Amino acid sequence: MYRQALDKYQKAIEIQPNDHQAYNNWGNALLNLAKIQSDGEAEALYRKALEKCQKAADLGGSCYNLACTYALMQDKDNALLHLNRSLENKQIKPEFVTADTDWAGFLDDEDFKAVINRYAKL
């Protein structure tokens, strides 16, 4: 099903090349597919997801999936940078982030907690 969805997003972009939501959804589908693949294939899919999520953010869309992709790739600096932006822009709520399994590896991280706590108080 993911492979069919990826083909559909490619066609959607051909029709509407500046549709940030299509890029965001495409990146999210790649991200979810990467989670169920072996290491080698997963890494390539994460890189493709990163590309699509970055394009979505560049076109004015949410950068939350970009943050999640970096988190799953264990790129803490970029993950927290984009997480901070998504929380600052109210694209996502801190409670959602802490329940999102993409961030499971960061729940005990002091820098992650600082970002979450900064917005949990607002």
C-alpha positions in Angstrom: 0.0 0.0 0.0 2.8 2.4 0.8 4.4 1.8 -2.7 1.0 2.7 -4.3 0.7 5.8 -2.1 4.2 6.9 -3.1 3.3 6.7 -6.8 0.1 8.7 -6.2 2.1 11.5 -4.4 4.5 11.6 -7.3 1.6 12.1 -9.7 0.1 14.8 -7.4 3.4 16.7 -7.4 3.5 16.5 -11.2 0.0 18.2 -11.3 0.6 20.6 -8.4 4.4 21.1 -8.0 4.2 23.5 -5.1 1.7 21.6 -2.9 3.4 21.5 0.4 0.8 19.1 1.8 1.5 16.5 -0.9 5.2 16.7 -0.1 4.5 16.4 3.6 2.2 13.4 3.1 4.8 11.9 0.7 7.5 12.3 3.3 5.3 10.8 6.0 4.6 7.8 3.8 8.3 7.3 3.2 9.0 7.7 6.9 6.4 5.1 7.8 7.7 2.7 5.2 11.3 3.1 6.5 10.2 2.1 10.0 9.3 -1.4 8.7 12.3 -2.0 6.4 15.7 -3.5 7.0 18.6 -1.2 8.0 20.0 -0.6 4.5 16.7 0.1 2.8 15.4 2.0 5.8 18.3 4.4 5.6 17.7 5.2 1.9 14.0 5.7 2.7 14.8 8.1 5.6 16.9 10.2 3.3 14.1 10.3 0.7 11.6 11.2 3.5 14.0 14.0 4.7 14.1 15.4 1.1 10.3 15.5 0.8 9.7 16.9 4.3 12.3 19.6 3.7 10.5 20.5 0.5 7.2 20.7 2.3 8.7 23.0 4.9 10.4 25.1 2.2 7.0 25.6 0.6 5.4 26.8 3.8 4.2 23.6 5.3 4.7 22.1 8.7 8.2 21.1 9.7 7.1 18.5 12.3 7.6 15.5 10.0 11.0 16.9 9.2 11.8 17.0 12.9 10.6 13.4 13.3 12.7 12.2 10.4 15.8 13.8 11.9 14.9 12.2 15.3 14.6 8.7 13.8 17.9 9.3 12.0 19.4 10.2 15.5 20.4 13.7 14.3 19.6 15.4 17.6 20.6 18.9 16.7 18.4 19.1 13.5 15.6 17.2 15.2 15.4 19.6 18.1 15.8 22.6 15.8 12.8 21.7 13.7 10.8 20.5 16.7 11.3 23.9 18.3 10.1 25.6 15.1 7.0 23.4 14.9 6.1 24.1 18.5 6.9 27.8 18.2 4.6 28.0 15.1 1.9 26.0 16.9 2.0 23.3 14.3 2.0 20.6 17.0 1.4 20.4 20.8 4.0 19.2 23.3 1.6 16.5 24.5 1.4 15.0 21.0 5.2 15.0 20.7 5.8 13.2 24.0 3.3 10.5 23.0 4.7 10.2 19.4 6.9 7.0 19.2 9.3 8.8 16.8 10.6 10.7 19.9 11.0 7.6 22.2 14.8 7.8 22.0 14.7 11.4 23.3 12.3 11.2 26.2 15.1 11.2 28.8 17.2 13.7 26.9 17.6 17.0 28.8 17.7 19.2 25.7 14.5 17.5 24.4 12.8 18.0 27.8 13.8 21.7 27.8 12.2 22.2 24.4 9.0 20.5 25.4 8.8 22.3 28.8 9.3 25.7 27.1 6.1 25.2 25.2 4.1 23.1 27.7 3.9 26.2 29.9 2.3 28.3 27.2 
